[in-house]
Amino acid sequence: GENVEQHPSTLSVQEGDSAVIKCTYSDSASNYFPWYKQELGKRPQLIIDIRSNVGEKKDQRIAVTLNKTAKHFSLHITETQPEDSAVYFCAASKERWDTNAGKSTFGDGTTLTVKP
Amino acid sequence: SQTIHQWPATLVQPVGSPLSLECTVEGTSNPNLYWYRQAAGRGLQLLFYSVGIGQISSEVPQNLSASRPQDRQFILSSKKLLLSDSGFYLCACTDTRGPEYGYTFGSGTRLTVV
């Protein structure tokens, strides 16, 4: 099955700096890579995703990059703000509906702290 | 877009007691449904998933079970809880547009087994 590794497990940055979280996956058939943000005690929420036919995607201060050859993808947050503090999860899954029921395998999460 | 209702929000149960957590979905039909568990400071572990009524697949052998009696209802159960069952349980469903649009999660149930 798929295995997703996420690094670092904790990350502390100063407000305004950039933060980068990296994930690797094992199953070359995975082709959908979402990122979730989970604030303390709350549910994870999808913040951005990328598919295997795209190398990079950006949404305001958040960007994701994907290297299919190396089987790794990264989340980049620029101009970090205190409200970016949360746990971030990467995940990998296959898009084809009938092969694995859309199951996502998650990384263990990165706790990001943005210091004012 | 769909909404997931999950209850209770918190639960404290003694070892050996039964468990029933419920999840219902609004705003979509025939969703894929999932139960995940999140241990303290850890990632999300897939426990069960369902592609339709009565169809349950188990990812991790354990003393938990799941059922889907209706299209938009997903239940997680146990006959006898263990201390190791403590954690944050999340119900999720795939987006109405398809699995390529990520999950919507419920608000979660924090279970403490004492």
Interface residues (C-beta under 8 A of the other chain):
Chain A: Q6 Y32 P34 Y36 K42 R43 P44 Q45 L46 D49 R51 F89 S93 E95 W97 A101 G102 K103 S104 T105 F106 G107 D108 G109
Chain B: N32 Y34 Y36 G41 R42 G43 L44 L46 Y49 V51 S57 E59 L90 T94 G98 P99 E100 Y101 G102 Y103 T104 F105 G106 S107 G108
